[in-house]
Amino acid sequence: MIALFGALTLGLQNTMIAQDGDQGAIENAAEQAGEMLEEAADSTMAAAEDVQEVVENVADNAAEAVNAVAEDGEKEVLSFHQEVKRLFIEGGANFMAFVLICLIFGLALAIERIIYLNMATTNTSKLLASIENALQSGGVAAAKDVCRNTSGPVASIFYQGLDRSGGSTQDVAKAIEDNGSVEMAKLERGLSWISLFIALAPMLGFMGTVIGMIGVFDKIAEANTINASIVAGGIKVALITTVSGLVVAIILQVFYNYILSKIDSIVLDMEESSMDLIDLLYKREIAQKG
């Protein structure tokens, strides 16, 4: 019995020791799992913070780029007139003022010619139809009234031709030709002044450049040395007048060529419509004789 009791006691102790060992392993495993979860959570939060920081940096860079572009565009728009003013002052008010005067007077004459030529443009086909109807209904007097109430050089030529319609066809053609020369001179009035300003603007610019270069050499002689800043600054100021004169000449040349093309169109229209009027009067004369 003592031996049996000892065996039972020893087995119970071994069982308790084994249970205590298993419980300790479970607790260690639980602690390790908790530590791993904490480390994973910390890593996830750190990664989220890094991603958020990257997104914020990208957004800031994009906003700075957009603001820089907007500021550059605003500076360009706002500084254009200031840049022109600066170049005008640097070029020298003496010659730049004359170049500016050429531009103002040249543009004024060109705009006046364009307005006059647009008002002188006439729908000749419609005018010829009105004259033909007036000749059939009221005769030459009614046709002259139509021409008198119509503006433009074509109507004036038609009026002179109808006024000589009582004579021969050669008299009508001679009257139209003489009056056509007068109307052409009216169309070309002021073009000589525009061409003068076109030639004068670059000449003034070149003169300013030459005088500016003379000033550069005077500064070099006074300094008794060749300084790059003196030479470059003087040449820049001298060339501004040349560029200004060329720009003015280019602008006026464009208007001048447009005016010439407009005059050629009106003159061609005058010649063609005059021939149509002579044919109309000739047919009417033959019809009256028949």
Residue frames relative to the residue before (quaternion, step in Angstrom):
aa qw qx qy qz dx dy dz
M 1.0000 0.0000 0.0000 0.0000 0.00 0.00 0.00
I 0.6397 0.5046 -0.3384 0.4708 3.56 0.99 -0.78
A 0.6484 0.5154 -0.3214 0.4589 3.59 0.99 -0.82
L 0.6489 0.5121 -0.3164 0.4654 3.61 0.98 -0.84
F 0.6539 0.5063 -0.3147 0.4658 3.59 0.95 -0.85
G 0.6443 0.5164 -0.3243 0.4615 3.59 1.00 -0.75
A 0.6514 0.5108 -0.3261 0.4566 3.59 0.96 -0.81
L 0.6568 0.5051 -0.3171 0.4615 3.58 0.95 -0.85
T 0.6521 0.5151 -0.3257 0.4509 3.56 0.94 -0.82
L 0.6552 0.5107 -0.3096 0.4627 3.60 0.96 -0.87
G 0.6587 0.5021 -0.3217 0.4588 3.63 0.94 -0.79
L 0.6465 0.5161 -0.3281 0.4561 3.58 1.00 -0.81
Q 0.6439 0.5175 -0.3284 0.4579 3.58 1.00 -0.78
N 0.6470 0.5149 -0.3277 0.4571 3.57 1.00 -0.86
T 0.6436 0.5220 -0.3284 0.4534 3.58 1.00 -0.84
M 0.6634 0.4977 -0.3140 0.4621 3.63 0.90 -0.81
I 0.6336 0.5223 -0.3368 0.4608 3.55 1.06 -0.79
A 0.6488 0.5166 -0.3174 0.4599 3.58 1.02 -0.87
Q 0.6513 0.5064 -0.3286 0.4598 3.61 0.95 -0.80
D 0.6387 0.5190 -0.3365 0.4577 3.55 1.01 -0.81
G 0.6414 0.5212 -0.3299 0.4563 3.65 1.02 -0.74
D 0.6583 0.5024 -0.3175 0.4620 3.62 0.91 -0.84
Q 0.6557 0.5099 -0.3242 0.4526 3.59 0.92 -0.82
G 0.6430 0.5183 -0.3262 0.4598 3.60 1.00 -0.72
A 0.6409 0.5175 -0.3310 0.4602 3.61 1.03 -0.79
I 0.6425 0.5213 -0.3272 0.4565 3.55 1.01 -0.86
E 0.6579 0.5064 -0.3221 0.4550 3.57 0.95 -0.87
N 0.6417 0.5185 -0.3303 0.4585 3.61 1.00 -0.78
A 0.6513 0.5151 -0.3135 0.4607 3.57 0.97 -0.86
A 0.6441 0.5216 -0.3215 0.4579 3.56 1.02 -0.85
E 0.6531 0.5101 -0.3198 0.4592 3.56 0.98 -0.86
Q 0.6537 0.5090 -0.3175 0.4612 3.60 0.95 -0.85
A 0.6435 0.5174 -0.3258 0.4605 3.59 1.00 -0.82
G 0.6487 0.5188 -0.3188 0.4564 3.56 1.00 -0.84
E 0.6463 0.5120 -0.3245 0.4635 3.55 0.99 -0.83
M 0.6490 0.5135 -0.3233 0.4589 3.60 0.96 -0.84
L 0.6471 0.5088 -0.3275 0.4639 3.61 0.97 -0.78
E 0.6469 0.5117 -0.3272 0.4611 3.56 0.97 -0.79
E 0.6512 0.5073 -0.3194 0.4653 3.57 1.00 -0.85
A 0.6457 0.5153 -0.3234 0.4615 3.61 0.99 -0.82
A 0.6489 0.5113 -0.3225 0.4621 3.58 0.98 -0.86
D 0.6505 0.5136 -0.3186 0.4600 3.58 0.98 -0.88
S 0.6504 0.5113 -0.3192 0.4623 3.60 0.97 -0.83
T 0.6494 0.5188 -0.3198 0.4548 3.59 0.98 -0.85
M 0.6643 0.4944 -0.3077 0.4687 3.59 0.92 -0.85
A 0.6414 0.5167 -0.3290 0.4620 3.59 1.01 -0.79
A 0.6506 0.5053 -0.3165 0.4703 3.60 0.99 -0.84
A 0.6412 0.5175 -0.3275 0.4623 3.60 0.98 -0.81
E 0.6481 0.5090 -0.3198 0.4676 3.59 0.99 -0.81
D 0.6382 0.5222 -0.3273 0.4614 3.60 1.02 -0.80
V 0.6538 0.5075 -0.3118 0.4666 3.60 0.95 -0.89
Q 0.6555 0.5094 -0.3147 0.4603 3.58 0.93 -0.86
E 0.6454 0.5195 -0.3185 0.4605 3.57 1.02 -0.80
V 0.6410 0.5167 -0.3207 0.4682 3.59 1.01 -0.83
V 0.6548 0.5126 -0.3139 0.4582 3.60 0.93 -0.90
E 0.6548 0.5059 -0.3130 0.4662 3.57 0.98 -0.86
N 0.6444 0.5157 -0.3286 0.4591 3.62 0.98 -0.76
V 0.6498 0.5089 -0.3173 0.4670 3.58 0.96 -0.87
A 0.6586 0.5056 -0.3120 0.4619 3.59 0.94 -0.86
D 0.6503 0.5115 -0.3166 0.4639 3.59 0.97 -0.81
N 0.6579 0.5047 -0.3128 0.4632 3.59 0.95 -0.87
A 0.6521 0.5083 -0.3193 0.4631 3.58 0.97 -0.83
A 0.6538 0.5063 -0.3171 0.4645 3.58 0.95 -0.84
E 0.6470 0.5100 -0.3210 0.4671 3.59 0.99 -0.79
A 0.6444 0.5159 -0.3279 0.4594 3.60 0.98 -0.79
V 0.6586 0.5019 -0.3128 0.4652 3.60 0.92 -0.88
N 0.6616 0.5002 -0.3079 0.4662 3.57 0.94 -0.84
A 0.6374 0.5268 -0.3323 0.4536 3.57 1.03 -0.76
V 0.6532 0.5023 -0.3154 0.4707 3.59 0.96 -0.86
A 0.6574 0.5101 -0.3124 0.4583 3.58 0.95 -0.88
E 0.6628 0.5019 -0.3073 0.4630 3.56 0.97 -0.85
D 0.6324 0.5234 -0.3339 0.4632 3.60 1.02 -0.77
G 0.6635 0.4986 -0.3098 0.4638 3.58 0.91 -0.89
E 0.6536 0.5081 -0.3156 0.4638 3.57 0.97 -0.83
K 0.6414 0.5191 -0.3286 0.4596 3.56 1.00 -0.78
E 0.6511 0.5136 -0.3285 0.4521 3.60 0.95 -0.83
V 0.6753 0.4917 -0.3046 0.4577 3.58 0.89 -0.88
L 0.7219 0.4556 -0.2519 0.4560 3.55 0.88 -0.94
S 0.7352 0.4500 -0.2393 0.4469 3.61 1.01 -0.71
F 0.4326 0.7084 -0.4791 0.2856 3.65 1.18 0.00
H 0.7054 0.4455 -0.2732 0.4787 3.59 0.76 -1.02
Q 0.6308 0.5233 -0.3375 0.4629 3.56 1.05 -0.69
E 0.6334 0.5243 -0.3280 0.4651 3.57 1.06 -0.73
V 0.6430 0.5111 -0.3197 0.4725 3.58 0.98 -0.83
K 0.6473 0.5161 -0.3126 0.4657 3.55 0.99 -0.87
R 0.6510 0.5194 -0.3161 0.4545 3.58 0.97 -0.85
L 0.6649 0.4927 -0.3037 0.4722 3.57 0.93 -0.87
F 0.6221 0.5378 -0.3424 0.4544 3.59 1.05 -0.74
I 0.6805 0.4745 -0.2935 0.4751 3.58 0.95 -0.85
E 0.6696 0.4999 -0.3086 0.4545 3.59 0.94 -0.85
G 0.6514 0.5326 -0.3262 0.4308 3.59 1.05 -0.68
G 0.5433 -0.6069 0.4148 0.4055 3.57 1.17 -0.35
A 0.4130 -0.7446 0.4684 0.2358 3.57 -0.61 1.12
N 0.5756 0.6247 -0.3893 0.3563 3.61 1.10 -0.56
F 0.7853 0.2989 -0.1614 0.5176 3.56 0.75 -1.05
M 0.6112 0.5509 -0.3635 0.4367 3.60 1.04 -0.61
A 0.6052 0.5493 -0.3584 0.4511 3.60 1.09 -0.61
F 0.6629 0.4949 -0.3114 0.4676 3.59 0.95 -0.80
V 0.6302 0.5186 -0.3296 0.4746 3.57 1.04 -0.75
L 0.6500 0.5096 -0.3102 0.4708 3.57 1.01 -0.81
I 0.6237 0.5288 -0.3382 0.4658 3.60 1.04 -0.72
C 0.6264 0.5287 -0.3336 0.4656 3.59 1.01 -0.78
L 0.6589 0.5070 -0.3114 0.4604 3.57 0.96 -0.84
I 0.6728 0.5055 -0.3080 0.4438 3.60 0.87 -0.93
F 0.7121 0.4427 -0.2723 0.4720 3.60 0.76 -1.00
G 0.6411 0.5268 -0.3327 0.4482 3.58 1.00 -0.74
L 0.6686 0.4812 -0.3008 0.4805 3.58 0.95 -0.83
A 0.6231 0.5392 -0.3473 0.4477 3.59 1.01 -0.74
L 0.6779 0.4735 -0.2916 0.4808 3.60 0.89 -0.88
A 0.6552 0.5169 -0.3205 0.4481 3.59 0.95 -0.82
I 0.6618 0.4920 -0.3108 0.4726 3.59 0.93 -0.84
E 0.6363 0.5248 -0.3313 0.4582 3.59 1.01 -0.77
R 0.6589 0.4979 -0.3111 0.4703 3.59 0.99 -0.81
I 0.6435 0.5262 -0.3315 0.4462 3.59 0.95 -0.82
I 0.6523 0.5014 -0.3135 0.4741 3.59 0.97 -0.86
Y 0.6615 0.5076 -0.3103 0.4565 3.59 0.93 -0.88
L 0.6817 0.4872 -0.2966 0.4583 3.59 0.90 -0.86
N 0.6326 0.5140 -0.3403 0.4688 3.58 1.03 -0.67
M 0.6635 0.4793 -0.3046 0.4871 3.59 1.05 -0.69
A 0.6656 0.5079 -0.3015 0.4562 3.59 1.15 -0.60
T 0.5389 0.6200 -0.4080 0.3983 3.59 1.22 -0.23
T 0.0600 -0.8097 0.5829 -0.0309 3.57 -0.80 1.09
N 0.4391 -0.6466 0.5560 0.2830 3.52 -1.19 0.63
T 0.2216 -0.8404 0.4810 0.1151 3.57 0.10 1.31
S 0.6195 0.5456 -0.3581 0.4362 3.60 0.99 -0.68
K 0.6622 0.4856 -0.2990 0.4861 3.58 0.99 -0.82
L 0.6473 0.5190 -0.3177 0.4591 3.58 1.03 -0.80
L 0.6500 0.5053 -0.3187 0.4697 3.60 0.96 -0.79
A 0.6415 0.5132 -0.3287 0.4659 3.59 0.99 -0.75
S 0.6483 0.5062 -0.3185 0.4713 3.59 1.01 -0.78
I 0.6526 0.5054 -0.3177 0.4666 3.60 0.98 -0.81
E 0.6443 0.5203 -0.3260 0.4560 3.58 0.96 -0.81
N 0.6621 0.4886 -0.3076 0.4777 3.59 0.94 -0.81
A 0.6516 0.5077 -0.3190 0.4647 3.57 1.03 -0.78
L 0.6320 0.5245 -0.3367 0.4605 3.61 1.01 -0.73
Q 0.6789 0.4887 -0.2923 0.4635 3.57 0.98 -0.78
S 0.7471 0.4118 -0.2208 0.4728 3.56 1.01 -0.79
G 0.8477 0.1197 -0.0265 0.5161 3.60 0.80 -0.95
G 0.5641 -0.6289 0.3850 0.3716 3.58 1.20 0.08
V 0.7935 -0.3178 0.2326 0.4639 3.54 -1.35 -0.33
A 0.6229 0.5554 -0.3502 0.4253 3.61 0.98 -0.76
A 0.6662 0.4871 -0.3039 0.4759 3.58 0.94 -0.83
A 0.6444 0.5127 -0.3229 0.4665 3.58 1.04 -0.75
K 0.6375 0.5154 -0.3269 0.4702 3.59 1.05 -0.71
D 0.6173 0.5361 -0.3453 0.4608 3.57 1.08 -0.67
V 0.6201 0.5346 -0.3388 0.4636 3.58 1.05 -0.74
C 0.6746 0.4804 -0.2927 0.4780 3.59 0.94 -0.87
R 0.6438 0.5311 -0.3272 0.4432 3.58 1.01 -0.76
N 0.7172 0.4396 -0.2454 0.4818 3.58 1.06 -0.71
T 0.6479 0.4765 -0.3121 0.5058 3.59 1.31 0.04
S 0.3310 -0.7507 0.5406 0.1861 3.58 -0.87 0.96
G 0.5946 0.5826 -0.4286 0.3512 3.53 -1.26 0.43
P 0.6107 -0.5826 0.3920 0.3659 3.59 -1.17 0.48
V 0.6001 0.5678 -0.3716 0.4235 3.61 1.05 -0.63
A 0.6612 0.4912 -0.3074 0.4765 3.59 0.92 -0.85
S 0.6340 0.5246 -0.3358 0.4584 3.61 1.04 -0.72
I 0.6463 0.5049 -0.3168 0.4765 3.58 1.01 -0.77
F 0.6450 0.5192 -0.3200 0.4605 3.55 0.95 -0.83
Y 0.6306 0.5362 -0.3378 0.4481 3.56 1.01 -0.77
Q 0.6700 0.4866 -0.3065 0.4694 3.59 0.92 -0.85
G 0.6479 0.5100 -0.3252 0.4629 3.57 1.02 -0.71
L 0.6659 0.4833 -0.3068 0.4785 3.59 0.97 -0.79
D 0.6141 0.5567 -0.3495 0.4369 3.57 1.11 -0.63
R 0.7313 0.3574 -0.2220 0.5369 3.61 1.17 -0.55
S 0.3678 0.7660 -0.4702 0.2385 3.58 1.23 0.24
G 0.5647 0.5994 -0.3960 0.4061 3.62 1.20 -0.26
G 0.6720 0.4796 -0.3013 0.4771 3.59 1.19 -0.42
S 0.7419 -0.3666 0.2984 0.4756 3.51 -1.21 -0.59
T 0.6760 -0.4784 0.3678 0.4230 3.54 -1.34 0.11
Q 0.6154 0.5486 -0.3460 0.4480 3.60 1.11 -0.65
D 0.6317 0.5234 -0.3370 0.4619 3.58 1.06 -0.70
V 0.6395 0.5163 -0.3229 0.4693 3.56 1.02 -0.80
A 0.6667 0.5020 -0.3017 0.4610 3.59 0.94 -0.90
K 0.6465 0.5141 -0.3204 0.4638 3.59 1.03 -0.80
A 0.6491 0.5069 -0.3203 0.4681 3.60 0.97 -0.80
I 0.6542 0.5018 -0.3146 0.4704 3.59 0.96 -0.83
E 0.6622 0.5123 -0.3133 0.4482 3.59 0.95 -0.83
D 0.6686 0.4968 -0.3075 0.4601 3.58 0.92 -0.89
N 0.6883 0.4611 -0.2900 0.4791 3.57 0.89 -0.88
G 0.5972 0.5673 -0.3574 0.4402 3.60 1.14 -0.59
S 0.6265 0.5271 -0.3374 0.4645 3.60 1.05 -0.71
V 0.6459 0.5137 -0.3189 0.4662 3.56 1.02 -0.81
E 0.6783 0.4865 -0.2957 0.4645 3.59 0.90 -0.90
M 0.6261 0.5246 -0.3459 0.4618 3.60 1.04 -0.65
A 0.6304 0.5201 -0.3354 0.4686 3.59 1.04 -0.73
K 0.6348 0.5148 -0.3348 0.4691 3.59 1.06 -0.67
L 0.6455 0.5202 -0.3266 0.4539 3.57 1.02 -0.74
E 0.7404 0.4168 -0.2216 0.4786 3.60 1.00 -0.79
R 0.4104 0.7267 -0.4680 0.2906 3.57 1.24 0.09
G 0.7955 0.2818 -0.2343 0.4826 3.57 -0.90 1.00
L 0.5205 0.6525 -0.4223 0.3537 3.61 1.20 -0.22
S 0.6069 0.5641 -0.3607 0.4281 3.58 1.09 -0.64
W 0.6462 0.5069 -0.3260 0.4682 3.59 1.05 -0.69
I 0.6323 0.5208 -0.3407 0.4613 3.57 1.01 -0.74
S 0.6567 0.4945 -0.3094 0.4780 3.59 0.96 -0.83
L 0.6053 0.5485 -0.3565 0.4535 3.60 1.11 -0.63
F 0.6793 0.4740 -0.2940 0.4769 3.59 0.90 -0.88
I 0.6035 0.5522 -0.3581 0.4502 3.60 1.10 -0.63
A 0.7091 0.4316 -0.2581 0.4943 3.58 0.98 -0.81
L 0.6744 0.5330 -0.2999 0.4136 3.57 1.03 -0.78
A 0.6216 0.5849 -0.3526 0.3836 3.63 0.97 -0.81
P 0.7182 0.4057 -0.2928 0.4836 3.69 0.71 -0.85
M 0.5994 0.5546 -0.3742 0.4395 3.61 1.10 -0.56
L 0.6429 0.4969 -0.3193 0.4877 3.58 1.02 -0.76
G 0.6291 0.5372 -0.3315 0.4537 3.57 1.06 -0.74
F 0.6628 0.4901 -0.3032 0.4781 3.58 0.95 -0.85
M 0.6291 0.5276 -0.3401 0.4584 3.58 1.01 -0.75
G 0.6472 0.5088 -0.3201 0.4688 3.58 0.98 -0.79
T 0.6347 0.5282 -0.3309 0.4569 3.58 1.04 -0.73
V 0.6628 0.5033 -0.3106 0.4593 3.58 0.92 -0.88
I 0.6683 0.4830 -0.3032 0.4776 3.56 0.92 -0.88
G 0.6309 0.5264 -0.3340 0.4619 3.59 1.05 -0.70
M 0.6491 0.5017 -0.3230 0.4719 3.61 0.99 -0.75
I 0.6044 0.5362 -0.3594 0.4669 3.57 1.08 -0.65
G 0.6458 0.5149 -0.3181 0.4654 3.57 1.02 -0.79
V 0.6158 0.5433 -0.3465 0.4534 3.60 1.07 -0.72
F 0.6812 0.4751 -0.2985 0.4702 3.58 0.89 -0.88
D 0.6022 0.5402 -0.3639 0.4616 3.60 1.09 -0.57
K 0.6571 0.4996 -0.3144 0.4688 3.61 0.98 -0.82
I 0.6323 0.5212 -0.3350 0.4651 3.58 1.03 -0.76
A 0.6567 0.5072 -0.3143 0.4613 3.57 1.00 -0.83
E 0.6512 0.5064 -0.3218 0.4647 3.59 1.01 -0.74
A 0.6982 0.4576 -0.2746 0.4771 3.60 0.98 -0.82
N 0.2811 -0.7938 0.4882 0.2293 3.58 1.28 -0.38
T 0.7216 0.2972 -0.2423 0.5764 3.56 1.15 0.65
I 0.4362 -0.6706 0.5313 0.2788 3.55 -1.24 0.45
N 0.0478 -0.7986 0.5993 -0.0289 3.53 -0.41 1.28
A 0.4872 -0.6927 0.4457 0.2900 3.57 -0.80 1.02
S 0.6445 0.5279 -0.3333 0.4414 3.59 0.99 -0.74
I 0.6455 0.5123 -0.3240 0.4646 3.59 0.99 -0.76
V 0.6839 0.4882 -0.2895 0.4584 3.57 0.86 -0.97
A 0.6941 0.4796 -0.2877 0.4533 3.60 0.80 -1.00
G 0.6695 0.4995 -0.3089 0.4548 3.59 0.90 -0.88
G 0.6730 0.4951 -0.3037 0.4580 3.58 0.95 -0.84
I 0.6532 0.5021 -0.3170 0.4698 3.59 0.97 -0.81
K 0.6257 0.5405 -0.3396 0.4484 3.60 0.99 -0.78
V 0.6767 0.4820 -0.2944 0.4723 3.57 0.86 -0.96
A 0.6586 0.5188 -0.3145 0.4452 3.59 0.98 -0.80
L 0.6995 0.4783 -0.2757 0.4538 3.59 0.96 -0.83
I 0.5207 0.6337 -0.4245 0.3834 3.61 1.16 -0.36
T 0.6493 0.5149 -0.3244 0.4562 3.61 0.96 -0.79
T 0.6391 0.5203 -0.3294 0.4607 3.58 1.01 -0.75
V 0.6574 0.4987 -0.3119 0.4710 3.59 0.90 -0.88
S 0.6510 0.5177 -0.3207 0.4532 3.59 0.94 -0.84
G 0.6624 0.5041 -0.3091 0.4599 3.58 0.92 -0.85
L 0.6590 0.5004 -0.3097 0.4683 3.59 0.99 -0.80
V 0.6338 0.5242 -0.3341 0.4604 3.60 1.00 -0.77
V 0.6501 0.5054 -0.3154 0.4716 3.59 0.94 -0.86
A 0.6626 0.5077 -0.3095 0.4554 3.59 0.92 -0.88
I 0.6405 0.5234 -0.3251 0.4583 3.60 0.99 -0.79
I 0.6574 0.5118 -0.3125 0.4564 3.59 0.90 -0.92
L 0.6991 0.4618 -0.2771 0.4703 3.58 0.83 -0.97
Q 0.6165 0.5520 -0.3494 0.4394 3.60 1.07 -0.67
V 0.6217 0.5335 -0.3413 0.4609 3.58 1.02 -0.74
F 0.6707 0.4767 -0.2965 0.4848 3.60 0.89 -0.90
Y 0.6400 0.5425 -0.3264 0.4355 3.58 0.98 -0.84
N 0.6781 0.4785 -0.2965 0.4725 3.59 0.90 -0.87
Y 0.6208 0.5269 -0.3473 0.4651 3.60 1.05 -0.68
I 0.6499 0.5110 -0.3168 0.4649 3.58 0.97 -0.84
L 0.6456 0.5148 -0.3256 0.4605 3.60 0.96 -0.82
S 0.6583 0.4959 -0.3182 0.4684 3.60 0.93 -0.81
K 0.6357 0.5208 -0.3258 0.4674 3.58 1.04 -0.73
I 0.6492 0.5057 -0.3135 0.4738 3.59 0.98 -0.82
D 0.6458 0.5141 -0.3258 0.4610 3.60 0.92 -0.83
S 0.6422 0.5187 -0.3266 0.4603 3.59 0.99 -0.75
I 0.6724 0.4838 -0.3018 0.4718 3.60 0.93 -0.86
V 0.6505 0.5140 -0.3221 0.4571 3.59 0.97 -0.83
L 0.6435 0.5084 -0.3205 0.4740 3.59 0.96 -0.80
D 0.6401 0.5131 -0.3173 0.4758 3.56 1.01 -0.78
M 0.6287 0.5349 -0.3273 0.4600 3.59 1.04 -0.78
E 0.6798 0.4954 -0.2989 0.4507 3.60 0.87 -0.94
E 0.6786 0.4887 -0.2986 0.4600 3.58 0.88 -0.92
S 0.6853 0.4738 -0.2935 0.4689 3.59 0.90 -0.87
S 0.6074 0.5451 -0.3605 0.4516 3.62 1.09 -0.60
M 0.6424 0.5047 -0.3221 0.4783 3.57 0.99 -0.77
D 0.6401 0.5138 -0.3261 0.4690 3.60 1.01 -0.75
L 0.6469 0.5090 -0.3254 0.4654 3.61 1.00 -0.75
I 0.6443 0.5074 -0.3330 0.4654 3.61 0.94 -0.81
D 0.6400 0.5124 -0.3240 0.4720 3.59 0.98 -0.77
L 0.6495 0.5195 -0.3198 0.4540 3.57 1.00 -0.82
L 0.6767 0.4752 -0.2951 0.4787 3.57 0.94 -0.85
Y 0.6298 0.5322 -0.3378 0.4539 3.58 1.05 -0.70
K 0.6579 0.4935 -0.3073 0.4788 3.58 0.93 -0.83
R 0.6460 0.5088 -0.3275 0.4653 3.59 1.01 -0.74
E 0.6366 0.5198 -0.3306 0.4639 3.59 1.03 -0.78
I 0.6544 0.4968 -0.3191 0.4725 3.60 0.95 -0.82
A 0.6488 0.5165 -0.3262 0.4537 3.58 0.98 -0.81
Q 0.6569 0.5017 -0.3201 0.4629 3.61 1.01 -0.71
K 0.6560 0.4971 -0.3156 0.4723 3.58 1.03 -0.76
G 0.6552 0.5065 -0.3180 0.4616 3.57 1.08 -0.71
